Amino acid sequence: MSLKGKKIVLGVTASIAAYKAAHLVRLLVKSGAEVQVIMTQAATNFITPLTLSTLSKNPVFVDFQKDKTGEWNNHVALGLWADMLLIAPASANTIAKMANGFCDNLLLATYLSARCPVYLCPAMDLDMLVHPSTYANLAKLRQYGNQIIESGEGELASGLFGKGRMAEPEEIVAWLASQYTAKSLPLQGKKALITAGATREYIDPVRFISNNSSGKMGYAIAESLAEEGAMVTLVSGKTSLSMHHENVQMVAVETAEQMYWATINATPSNDIIIHCAAVADYTPKEMAMQKIKKKENELFIELVKTKDIAKEVGNLLMPHQFHVGFALETNDEVKNASEKLLRKKFDMIILNSLQDKGAGFEHDTNKITIIDKENNITYFPLKSKNELAKDIVNVIISKIK
């Protein structure tokens, strides 16, 4: 069974069963997952980080800082990156700490920051597993929504025979894959089109008119749509970003004219259309075929309006299609965005304000307001663009059900 494309944080804790983590990492990678290992310090006494780093093809994280340099291993970013957090083996000590909110190592900090499903594979001696405190801690973790992959029976490290052996790696991978494939993703079978990044309007072969859009918001939304099952077409202007999700097809463009035709041609075959790109409103009437030389006098460039992509798409819409726009405003934000929603036949519009610190162009964070065609207004606080992308996609899902 496949876990292709899944991002898995694997937590390895101090148990003799830690030796199984090597085989588990290998199987997860073979199944198509991207694996990031976090070990507790005590776990390194049972298996080396080098072994798991080699098998996962990623550095293994143990401490909050990297090699005593002061550089931070960002547990928040790890928690947000993961599609699932798997702790295997999960020792009695780690289970107790998770159940009671302790946060004295990188793995526990990542657990408290994770917004993805969490799976635990308990591994300990029989007497420890059946102790009332362990039972109570596991019950509490289940109440939190964590899922337990039950221990197996067999000979234990103590010489006793009974329950407490960590589930075998093959069983764990099969169980995870079945859990994932059993769930119907909300956008399965849907097609989505999104534009992102900035356009370039060339004055001559080396100079152009553009803007500061990084494309981060559009790329984050494209990936979030894909994670929810949609097949995504991403029409992208120039950015420094890359996209590797298997459900996202890239269409690279440069100019507003190129973005217009790429979007118009793709519109009929998509269920969701989102305009996130920062498209130039004007373009030089004529592009010089050679580099313009510096002159003593002023240089005048005649500009003409570009095609209004969102408006043209609005005129092509079919009843089943859901149309989303963005508005970047500096004053009368809600009023201007609401008027744009009506004018361009959006089902909802996402408002950014340049007045908000930490939001807008080039930032990793954003602060948005969503307005729908029934004039419902929802405010979202300053968050990472990846988090807001998930919020936006969740709103879309709620609207098209």
ROMAR-411692 format. One record per residue (C-alpha): x, y, z. Coordinates in nm, 4 decimals, padded with zeros to 6 digits. Layout:
REM ROMAR-411692
+----------+----------+----------+
:       c1 :       c2 :       c3 :
+----------+----------+----------+
:        X :        Y :        Z :
...
+----------+----------+----------+
REM end
This chain:
REM ROMAR-411692
+----------+----------+----------+
:       c1 :       c2 :       c3 :
+----------+----------+----------+
:  00.0000 :  00.0000 :  00.0000 :
:  00.1265 :  00.3471 : -00.0826 :
:  00.2003 :  00.6531 :  00.1294 :
:  00.3272 :  00.8395 : -00.1747 :
:  00.3686 :  01.2112 : -00.1159 :
:  00.2951 :  01.1910 :  00.2578 :
:  00.5189 :  01.3952 :  00.4864 :
:  00.5854 :  01.1933 :  00.7999 :
:  00.7634 :  01.3014 :  01.1158 :
:  00.8859 :  00.9854 :  01.2873 :
:  00.9590 :  01.0194 :  01.6574 :
:  01.1950 :  00.7612 :  01.8046 :
:  01.2104 :  00.7290 :  02.1840 :
:  01.4225 :  00.5294 :  02.4304 :
:  01.3136 :  00.1681 :  02.3982 :
:  01.4939 : -00.1473 :  02.2962 :
:  01.2460 : -00.1534 :  02.0057 :
:  01.4244 :  00.1514 :  01.8634 :
:  01.6279 : -00.0915 :  01.6520 :
:  01.3089 : -00.1501 :  01.4491 :
:  01.3051 :  00.2201 :  01.3521 :
:  01.5683 :  00.1552 :  01.0844 :
:  01.3483 : -00.0977 :  00.9061 :
:  01.0430 :  00.1233 :  00.9594 :
:  01.2119 :  00.4257 :  00.7994 :
:  01.3189 :  00.2144 :  00.5031 :
:  00.9641 :  00.0852 :  00.4485 :
:  00.8103 :  00.4335 :  00.4805 :
:  01.0534 :  00.5743 :  00.2223 :
:  00.9947 :  00.2738 : -00.0058 :
:  00.6204 :  00.3415 :  00.0224 :
:  00.6764 :  00.6923 : -00.1192 :
:  00.6736 :  00.8965 :  00.2021 :
:  00.9099 :  01.1781 :  00.2883 :
:  01.0416 :  01.1018 :  00.6365 :
:  01.1870 :  01.3403 :  00.8926 :
:  01.3164 :  01.1680 :  01.2064 :
:  01.3224 :  01.3272 :  01.5521 :
:  01.4944 :  01.1305 :  01.8298 :
:  01.4956 :  01.1857 :  02.2014 :
:  01.8453 :  01.2148 :  02.3456 :
:  01.8023 :  00.8857 :  02.5311 :
:  01.6986 :  00.7083 :  02.2087 :
:  02.0466 :  00.7714 :  02.0638 :
:  02.1769 :  00.5123 :  02.3139 :
:  01.9785 :  00.2445 :  02.1277 :
:  02.0272 :  00.3444 :  01.7605 :
:  02.2447 :  00.6112 :  01.6028 :
:  02.1136 :  00.9225 :  01.4265 :
:  02.3558 :  00.8415 :  01.1430 :
:  02.1695 :  00.5173 :  01.0667 :
:  01.8297 :  00.6871 :  01.0483 :
:  01.9662 :  00.9875 :  00.8613 :
:  02.1168 :  00.7604 :  00.5960 :
:  01.7937 :  00.5651 :  00.5515 :
:  01.5605 :  00.8689 :  00.5556 :
:  01.7928 :  01.0815 :  00.3382 :
:  01.7301 :  01.3694 :  00.5801 :
:  01.9218 :  01.4991 :  00.8815 :
:  01.7969 :  01.3618 :  01.2120 :
:  01.6920 :  01.6159 :  01.4752 :
:  01.7669 :  01.5523 :  01.8424 :
:  01.8098 :  01.8867 :  02.0171 :
:  01.6458 :  02.2292 :  01.9972 :
:  01.9583 :  02.3798 :  01.8440 :
:  02.1811 :  02.2553 :  01.5654 :
:  02.5294 :  02.1432 :  01.6687 :
:  02.5476 :  02.4014 :  01.9490 :
:  02.5589 :  02.6819 :  01.6913 :
:  02.2498 :  02.8540 :  01.8260 :
:  02.0563 :  02.7803 :  01.5052 :
:  01.7057 :  02.6665 :  01.5984 :
:  01.5483 :  02.3354 :  01.4987 :
:  01.2023 :  02.4830 :  01.4484 :
:  00.9526 :  02.2490 :  01.6159 :
:  00.6603 :  02.4685 :  01.5038 :
:  00.7619 :  02.4379 :  01.1382 :
:  00.8083 :  02.0620 :  01.1770 :
:  00.4620 :  02.0271 :  01.3301 :
:  00.3025 :  02.2257 :  01.0469 :
:  00.5029 :  02.0470 :  00.7741 :
:  00.3911 :  01.6981 :  00.8735 :
:  00.0913 :  01.5154 :  00.7283 :
:  00.1226 :  01.2734 :  01.0173 :
:  00.3320 :  01.2340 :  01.3334 :
:  00.4260 :  00.8745 :  01.4070 :
:  00.6007 :  00.7909 :  01.7348 :
:  00.7507 :  00.4433 :  01.7119 :
:  00.8598 :  00.3211 :  01.9528 :
:  00.6649 :  00.5226 :  02.2094 :
:  00.8097 :  00.4573 :  02.5539 :
:  00.6105 :  00.4721 :  02.8780 :
:  00.8032 :  00.7886 :  02.9711 :
:  00.7187 :  00.9704 :  02.6473 :
:  00.3542 :  00.8585 :  02.6633 :
:  00.3274 :  00.9980 :  03.0167 :
:  00.4805 :  01.3294 :  02.9117 :
:  00.2532 :  01.3609 :  02.6061 :
: -00.0549 :  01.2894 :  02.8155 :
:  00.0332 :  01.5625 :  03.0627 :
:  00.1670 :  01.8361 :  02.8352 :
:  00.5353 :  01.8076 :  02.9243 :
:  00.7678 :  01.9749 :  02.6747 :
:  01.1289 :  01.9088 :  02.7686 :
:  01.2621 :  01.7852 :  02.4349 :
:  01.2260 :  01.8581 :  02.0640 :
:  00.9929 :  01.5648 :  01.9952 :
:  00.7448 :  01.6707 :  02.2641 :
:  00.7559 :  02.0332 :  02.1462 :
:  00.6821 :  01.9148 :  01.7919 :
:  00.3926 :  01.7023 :  01.9208 :
:  00.2379 :  02.0037 :  02.0937 :
:  00.2740 :  02.2069 :  01.7713 :
:  00.1419 :  01.9370 :  01.5348 :
: -00.1897 :  01.9897 :  01.3583 :
: -00.1848 :  01.6554 :  01.1826 :
: -00.2994 :  01.3078 :  01.2903 :
: -00.0762 :  01.1545 :  01.5596 :
: -00.0096 :  00.7806 :  01.5826 :
:  00.1683 :  00.6030 :  01.8680 :
:  00.3246 :  00.2579 :  01.8786 :
:  00.3736 :  00.1721 :  02.2468 :
:  00.6755 : -00.0430 :  02.3268 :
:  00.7603 : -00.1446 :  02.6833 :
:  00.7674 : -00.4393 :  02.9173 :
:  00.4417 : -00.6128 :  03.0093 :
:  00.4291 : -00.4820 :  03.3678 :
:  00.4803 : -00.1247 :  03.2489 :
:  00.2105 : -00.1522 :  02.9828 :
: -00.0521 : -00.2900 :  03.2205 :
:  00.0253 : -00.0454 :  03.4998 :
: -00.2815 :  00.1725 :  03.5764 :
: -00.0866 :  00.4930 :  03.5141 :
:  00.0105 :  00.3822 :  03.1611 :
: -00.3487 :  00.2755 :  03.0902 :
: -00.4716 :  00.6146 :  03.2119 :
: -00.2158 :  00.8009 :  02.9994 :
: -00.3067 :  00.6061 :  02.6856 :
: -00.6774 :  00.6688 :  02.7526 :
: -00.6079 :  01.0399 :  02.7862 :
: -00.4140 :  01.0465 :  02.4582 :
: -00.7043 :  00.8725 :  02.2834 :
: -00.9358 :  01.1438 :  02.4196 :
: -00.7035 :  01.4020 :  02.2622 :
: -00.7629 :  01.2339 :  01.9239 :
: -00.4323 :  01.0461 :  01.9063 :
: -00.4501 :  00.6957 :  01.7626 :
: -00.2766 :  00.3962 :  01.9175 :
: -00.1297 :  00.1191 :  01.7032 :
: -00.1563 : -00.1621 :  01.9555 :
:  00.1453 : -00.3557 :  02.0794 :
:  00.1858 : -00.7179 :  01.9878 :
:  00.2468 : -01.0219 :  02.2067 :
:  00.5715 : -01.2123 :  02.2260 :
:  00.8970 : -01.2499 :  02.4121 :
:  01.0010 : -00.9222 :  02.5759 :
:  01.3446 : -00.7857 :  02.6594 :
:  01.2921 : -00.8793 :  03.0257 :
:  01.2447 : -01.2444 :  02.9342 :
:  00.8724 : -01.2293 :  03.0072 :
:  00.6179 : -01.3321 :  02.7460 :
:  00.3177 : -01.1075 :  02.6845 :
:  00.1916 : -00.7858 :  02.5334 :
:  00.4289 : -00.4925 :  02.4926 :
:  00.6272 : -00.5576 :  02.1737 :
:  00.6105 : -00.2695 :  01.9282 :
:  00.4028 : -00.3562 :  01.6229 :
:  00.6192 : -00.4817 :  01.3369 :
:  00.7241 : -00.2161 :  01.0801 :
:  00.5317 : -00.3923 :  00.8004 :
:  00.2152 : -00.3831 :  01.0120 :
:  00.2625 : -00.0155 :  01.0963 :
:  00.3101 :  00.0921 :  00.7338 :
:  00.0114 : -00.1143 :  00.6165 :
: -00.2044 :  00.0285 :  00.8971 :
: -00.1068 :  00.3885 :  00.8159 :
: -00.1695 :  00.3389 :  00.4447 :
: -00.5094 :  00.1844 :  00.5077 :
: -00.6067 :  00.4713 :  00.7384 :
: -00.5148 :  00.7252 :  00.4741 :
: -00.6688 :  00.5518 :  00.1740 :
: -00.9884 :  00.4795 :  00.3642 :
: -01.0587 :  00.8489 :  00.3972 :
: -01.2299 :  01.0286 :  00.1121 :
: -01.0581 :  01.3622 :  00.0563 :
: -01.3086 :  01.6494 :  00.0289 :
: -01.1799 :  01.7729 : -00.3088 :
: -01.1266 :  01.4287 : -00.4628 :
: -01.2401 :  01.4438 : -00.8244 :
: -01.2336 :  01.8250 : -00.8351 :
: -01.0102 :  02.0325 : -01.0594 :
: -00.8735 :  02.3678 : -00.9487 :
: -00.7016 :  02.6485 : -01.1366 :
: -00.4946 :  02.9088 : -00.9518 :
: -00.2733 :  03.1926 : -01.0689 :
:  00.0244 :  03.3059 : -00.8632 :
:  00.3280 :  03.5324 : -00.8680 :
:  00.4030 :  03.8521 : -01.0558 :
:  00.3871 :  03.9263 : -01.4268 :
:  00.6582 :  04.1121 : -01.6188 :
:  00.5754 :  04.3730 : -01.8816 :
:  00.8827 :  04.4282 : -02.0957 :
:  01.0000 :  04.7754 : -02.1944 :
:  01.2980 :  04.6381 : -02.3847 :
:  01.4799 :  04.3016 : -02.3779 :
:  01.6321 :  04.3704 : -02.0328 :
:  01.3902 :  04.6041 : -01.8534 :
:  01.0373 :  04.5371 : -01.7390 :
:  00.7554 :  04.6630 : -01.5185 :
:  00.6637 :  04.4269 : -01.2341 :
:  00.5800 :  04.4186 : -00.8617 :
:  00.6947 :  04.2620 : -00.5359 :
:  00.4693 :  03.9560 : -00.5343 :
:  00.6658 :  03.6508 : -00.4184 :
:  00.3966 :  03.3976 : -00.5148 :
:  00.4104 :  03.2411 : -00.1661 :
:  00.0378 :  03.2737 : -00.0974 :
: -00.0668 :  03.1276 : -00.4320 :
:  00.1772 :  02.8373 : -00.4088 :
:  00.0615 :  02.7592 : -00.0555 :
: -00.3023 :  02.7531 : -00.1696 :
: -00.2155 :  02.5321 : -00.4674 :
: -00.0460 :  02.2804 : -00.2389 :
: -00.3311 :  02.2915 :  00.0128 :
: -00.5857 :  02.2271 : -00.2648 :
: -00.3774 :  01.9320 : -00.3820 :
: -00.3497 :  01.7940 : -00.0280 :
: -00.7301 :  01.7916 : -00.0110 :
: -00.7485 :  01.5797 : -00.3251 :
: -00.7885 :  01.8363 : -00.6058 :
: -00.5990 :  01.8137 : -00.9334 :
: -00.4463 :  02.1606 : -00.9584 :
: -00.3257 :  02.3726 : -01.2483 :
: -00.0907 :  02.6433 : -01.1219 :
: -00.0380 :  02.9276 : -01.3697 :
:  00.2691 :  03.0978 : -01.2308 :
:  00.4487 :  03.4190 : -01.3119 :
:  00.8135 :  03.4609 : -01.2220 :
:  00.8979 :  03.3490 : -00.8674 :
:  01.1888 :  03.1903 : -00.6835 :
:  00.9582 :  02.9111 : -00.5634 :
:  00.9287 :  02.5532 : -00.6799 :
:  00.6387 :  02.3095 : -00.6681 :
:  00.6794 :  01.9314 : -00.6505 :
:  00.3373 :  01.8012 : -00.5473 :
:  00.2242 :  01.5224 : -00.7764 :
: -00.1280 :  01.6711 : -00.8021 :
: -00.0065 :  02.0124 : -00.9212 :
:  00.0617 :  02.0843 : -01.2882 :
:  00.2725 :  02.3950 : -01.3463 :
:  00.2163 :  02.6384 : -01.6343 :
:  00.4955 :  02.8984 : -01.6414 :
:  00.4215 :  03.2417 : -01.7881 :
:  00.5851 :  03.5837 : -01.7797 :
:  00.3549 :  03.8532 : -01.9140 :
: -00.0047 :  03.9492 : -01.8368 :
: -00.0978 :  03.8483 : -02.1924 :
:  00.0486 :  03.5011 : -02.1444 :
: -00.1268 :  03.4641 : -01.8097 :
: -00.4540 :  03.5751 : -01.9685 :
: -00.4483 :  03.3064 : -02.2369 :
: -00.3243 :  03.0309 : -02.0023 :
: -00.6066 :  03.1100 : -01.7589 :
: -00.8805 :  03.1505 : -02.0192 :
: -00.7863 :  02.8243 : -02.1907 :
: -00.7881 :  02.6316 : -01.8632 :
: -01.1067 :  02.7830 : -01.7173 :
: -01.3702 :  02.5559 : -01.8834 :
: -01.2170 :  02.2357 : -01.7437 :
: -01.1875 :  02.3490 : -01.3808 :
: -01.4353 :  02.3493 : -01.0926 :
: -01.2529 :  02.6082 : -00.8808 :
: -01.0782 :  02.9166 : -01.0202 :
: -00.8646 :  03.1340 : -00.7921 :
: -00.6932 :  03.4559 : -00.9008 :
: -00.3970 :  03.5037 : -00.6664 :
: -00.1403 :  03.6429 : -00.9109 :
: -00.0361 :  04.0069 : -00.9040 :
: -00.1065 :  04.0877 : -01.2686 :
:  00.0118 :  04.4163 : -01.4181 :
: -00.2735 :  04.6575 : -01.4977 :
: -00.0691 :  04.8290 : -01.7706 :
:  00.1911 :  04.7236 : -02.0238 :
:  00.4118 :  04.9234 : -02.2628 :
:  00.2299 :  04.9910 : -02.5895 :
:  00.5426 :  04.8899 : -02.7770 :
:  00.8449 :  04.6939 : -02.6623 :
:  01.1800 :  04.8181 : -02.7901 :
:  01.3599 :  04.5389 : -02.9729 :
:  01.6976 :  04.6573 : -02.8462 :
:  01.8116 :  04.7914 : -02.5112 :
:  01.7138 :  05.1557 : -02.4740 :
:  02.0219 :  05.3733 : -02.4264 :
:  02.0373 :  05.6359 : -02.1551 :
:  01.9444 :  05.9823 : -02.2800 :
:  01.9991 :  06.3272 : -02.1359 :
:  01.6325 :  06.4146 : -02.1573 :
:  01.3358 :  06.2426 : -01.9976 :
:  01.2126 :  05.9136 : -02.1322 :
:  00.8402 :  05.8667 : -02.1884 :
:  00.6845 :  05.5216 : -02.2133 :
:  00.3273 :  05.4939 : -02.3363 :
:  00.1275 :  05.2335 : -02.1429 :
: -00.1934 :  05.0583 : -02.2365 :
: -00.4299 :  04.8557 : -02.0203 :
: -00.3850 :  04.4808 : -01.9985 :
: -00.6768 :  04.2413 : -02.0327 :
: -00.8803 :  04.1965 : -01.7128 :
: -00.8350 :  03.8233 : -01.6540 :
: -01.0745 :  03.7885 : -01.3598 :
: -01.3516 :  03.9814 : -01.5348 :
: -01.3185 :  03.7745 : -01.8516 :
: -01.3256 :  03.4512 : -01.6498 :
: -01.6357 :  03.5796 : -01.4673 :
: -01.8119 :  03.6124 : -01.8015 :
: -01.7261 :  03.2530 : -01.8933 :
: -01.8417 :  03.0873 : -01.5710 :
: -02.0740 :  02.7899 : -01.5630 :
: -02.3091 :  02.7377 : -01.2643 :
: -02.0956 :  02.4616 : -01.1070 :
: -01.7761 :  02.6685 : -01.1041 :
: -01.6579 :  02.8480 : -00.7904 :
: -01.4788 :  03.1791 : -00.8551 :
: -01.2346 :  03.3331 : -00.6044 :
: -01.0503 :  03.6624 : -00.6249 :
: -00.7942 :  03.8571 : -00.4240 :
: -00.7943 :  04.2273 : -00.3448 :
: -00.4939 :  04.4210 : -00.2186 :
: -00.6148 :  04.7531 : -00.0783 :
: -00.4656 :  05.0532 :  00.1005 :
: -00.7854 :  05.2363 :  00.1956 :
: -01.1607 :  05.1659 :  00.2291 :
: -01.0547 :  04.8021 :  00.2149 :
: -01.3842 :  04.6194 :  00.2770 :
: -01.5859 :  04.8599 :  00.0599 :
: -01.3449 :  04.8348 : -00.2336 :
: -01.3148 :  04.4569 : -00.2047 :
: -01.6934 :  04.4124 : -00.1894 :
: -01.7378 :  04.6213 : -00.5027 :
: -01.4695 :  04.4187 : -00.6803 :
: -01.6461 :  04.0949 : -00.5816 :
: -01.9657 :  04.2075 : -00.7543 :
: -01.7922 :  04.3609 : -01.0533 :
: -01.5922 :  04.0500 : -01.1372 :
: -01.8549 :  03.7919 : -01.0426 :
: -01.6585 :  03.6312 : -00.7619 :
: -01.8206 :  03.3875 : -00.5227 :
: -01.5804 :  03.5136 : -00.2578 :
: -01.2907 :  03.7531 : -00.2341 :
: -00.9834 :  03.7492 : -00.0109 :
: -00.8780 :  04.0917 :  00.1111 :
: -00.5211 :  04.1875 :  00.1955 :
: -00.4358 :  04.5275 :  00.3383 :
: -00.0967 :  04.6930 :  00.3058 :
: -00.1790 :  04.8649 :  00.6343 :
: -00.1271 :  04.5374 :  00.8248 :
:  00.2270 :  04.4853 :  00.9503 :
:  00.3735 :  04.1506 :  00.8449 :
:  00.1128 :  04.0968 :  00.5719 :
:  00.1161 :  04.1223 :  00.1935 :
:  00.4022 :  04.1019 : -00.0546 :
:  00.7174 :  03.9010 :  00.0223 :
:  00.6260 :  03.8142 :  00.3826 :
:  00.5958 :  03.4554 :  00.5062 :
:  00.2898 :  03.5667 :  00.7047 :
: -00.0376 :  03.7268 :  00.6020 :
: -00.3578 :  03.8643 :  00.7504 :
: -00.6764 :  03.8320 :  00.5469 :
: -01.0468 :  03.9021 :  00.5409 :
: -01.2818 :  03.6798 :  00.3392 :
: -01.6014 :  03.8286 :  00.1977 :
: -01.8563 :  03.6129 :  00.0168 :
: -02.1353 :  03.7128 : -00.2218 :
: -02.3892 :  03.7030 :  00.0622 :
: -02.1742 :  03.9749 :  00.2247 :
: -02.0615 :  03.7487 :  00.5086 :
: -01.7293 :  03.8778 :  00.6384 :
: -01.4746 :  03.6551 :  00.8170 :
: -01.1539 :  03.7921 :  00.9656 :
: -00.8382 :  03.5830 :  01.0008 :
: -00.5490 :  03.6969 :  01.2241 :
: -00.1846 :  03.7187 :  01.1211 :
: -00.0610 :  03.3656 :  01.0466 :
:  00.1861 :  03.1891 :  00.8229 :
:  00.0756 :  03.1786 :  00.4612 :
:  00.0700 :  02.7988 :  00.4779 :
: -00.1797 :  02.8108 :  00.7646 :
: -00.3942 :  03.0714 :  00.5895 :
: -00.3899 :  02.8634 :  00.2716 :
: -00.5514 :  02.5796 :  00.4665 :
: -00.8074 :  02.8234 :  00.6103 :
: -00.8926 :  02.9522 :  00.2616 :
: -00.9269 :  02.6005 :  00.1205 :
: -01.1461 :  02.4959 :  00.4137 :
: -01.3784 :  02.7910 :  00.3432 :
: -01.3958 :  02.6930 : -00.0236 :
: -01.4769 :  02.3330 :  00.0710 :
: -01.7592 :  02.4548 :  00.2993 :
: -01.9025 :  02.6663 :  00.0150 :
: -01.9060 :  02.4032 : -00.2580 :
: -02.0480 :  02.1126 : -00.0580 :
+----------+----------+----------+
REM end
